[in-house]
């Protein structure tokens, strides 16, 4: 299973796929993707940037940015490091984004993969969605079993918490089923030959009669 650090690194590569970014802007964008599942601090971002830079997946170049001050005639400047994706970084991200194993089905891995579905091959998208739905269906079954066994032993608040978790998992299963249906209908649209054959069936039957 992919480590949490790996997921952050691939999320960074994905964000830089849209163009170079400095650390502050990169952190803001990553927070949108990873925010619901993990707090993102500079203490985790910059070590990750250092690791993938050391592997040659990104480059970092200092640029000078003007800083506004209260004295117009004077200008202060500071250096910012702007990060950009390398060719190896693009290849590494492209390989990861199409992985469909169990690490793509857990909460954080799935959320990160889903954020980059527009760059994922259609077949891989469907496999990831099916895997995630199976994982959630297992969770639903376990929650129902747990609630049945513990109903007489837990207080009302704990029972409500379990019910909340169950309903959330059931909603996600329904949502995933809708996504899968949409993906599969897009991947397998009726061909013009099939449409023509379907439309011509009534007239053919009428002629036979």
N, C-alpha and C positions, 0 to 999 in steps of 0.2 A: 504494500500500500504506500502511496506517495506520502512523504512527510509534509507537515504543515509548512515548513520552510520551502519545500519544493513547489507547493501550490502558490505561495507568494511570489517565488521567482518566475514562474510561468505567467502569472498575472502581470508582473512587471513587463515581461517580454511582449505580452499581448497589448498592453497599453502603449508601449513604445512602437508597436507596429503602425500606429496612426501618425507617428512623427516624433521628433525629439522633444523631450520635456525636461525641465529642471525638477529637482527633488520635491519642492513644495507643491507644484502642480501635479506631479505624479502621485504624491500622497493623497491629494484631494480626490483624484479620479479613482484610485484604488479603494478608497474608503467607500465609494458608492457601490463597488462590486463586492468587497469583502466585509463591509461594515456590519451587516446583520449577523455575521458568523464569527467575527474576530475583531478585537480592537487593533488598529494599526498605528503604531508609534514610530517616531524616527529611530527609536532604539532597535526596531526590527527591520525597518525599511533600508537603512544605510548599510547594515551588515549584509543584507541580501543583495544590494547593488554591488557591494564589494566582491561578493562571491561570484556573481555572474560576469562581472567585469574581468575578474581573474581568469575565468574560463574563456574569455574572448567572445562572449555573447553580446556584450554592449560596449560602447566607448563612452568616456566622460571627458568633456572639454570645458574649460573655464571660459566664461564670457563675462564681460563687465556690464553691469546694469546701473543706471543712475538712480540715486536715492533722493527723493524730494526732501528739502529742508526748508526752514522758515526764512532763510536768507537767500533771496533769488540770485544775487550775483555769484554766489558760491555753489558749487555742486559737489556732492559726495558720490563716490562710486564704490561698488563692492563687486566681488567676483562671485558668480554663480556657476555651478557645474551643470551643464546640459548633457543629458544622457541620450544616446541614440543606439538603435539596433544595428548589429552587424549582420553579414550574410549568414554566419554560423548561428546567430541568434534567431534569424528568421526560420532556418531549417529546424532548429531545436523546437521552436514554438509550433511549427507546422506538424511536427511529429507528435508532440504532446497533445495538441488540440484534437487529434483524431484517434487518440487512445480510447478504448471502450471498456477497459477492465473495471474491476470492483472499486478502484480508487476514484473513478468518475461517478460513482453512484452515492457516495456518502454525502452528508450535508454540505460541507465546505467544498469538496471536490466538484460536486454537481453544480453548485451555484457558480463556481468559477468557469466551468466548462460552458454552462448555459450563457454566461455573459459574452462568450466568444463563439456562439453557435453560427453567426453569420460567416465565420471563417472555417467552419467545420464541414467536412463532406457529408452529403445527405445520408448516406448509409451509416456513417458513424453517429450522426445525430439520432437516428432511429434506435440504434443499439443502446446508446446511452440512456435514452428515454425509457426503453423497455427495462433496462437494468435498474434504473431508479424506481420505476413503478414496482418491480418485483421486490426491491428492498423495502419500499413503503408498505406493500401488502404483507410482508413478513412482520413488520412493525405493528400493523393493525391487528394481526392475529395474536401476537404476543400481548398486546395491550388488552385485548378482549379476554384472553385467558387469565391474565393477571387480575383484571377487575372481577371476574367471576370467582376466582379463588379467594380474593381478599375482601370482598364486599362486606362480609360480616365482621372483619377484624380492623378495618380502618375507619377513621372518622369522616364526617361529611365533607370536610374541606379537602382531604386527600382524595376522596372519591371524585369530587368536582375537578380537581387537577388532572386526574387520570382521564376523566371524560373529556376535558378540554384537549388533552394530547391526542386522544383517539379521534375526535372530530377533526382536528387539524390534519392528521395523517389521512383520514378518509377524504377530506377535501383535496389534498394534494394528489391522491390516487385518481380522483375524477379529473382533475386538471391535467395530469399527465396523460390520461386516456384521450382527452381532447387534443393535446399536442401531438400524440402519436397518430391519431386519425388524420389530422391536418397534414402531417409530414408524409404519411403513406399515400394520401390522396393526391398530393402534389407530385410525389415520386412516380405514381402509377396512374396518370390521367387516362381517360378513355381515348383510344386512337381515333383518327378520322374514319378509318375503315370500320371500326366497331360501331361508331356513331351512325354511319351510313347504313350498316347492316341492321341495326336496331330500328332505325326510322323506316326501313323498307319492308320490314316484316309484315306489318298490317296489310299493305297493298299486295304482297306476294300471297298471303293467305286468302285474300279476297279473290284473287285471280283463280286460285286453286278451287275455291268453292264455285 
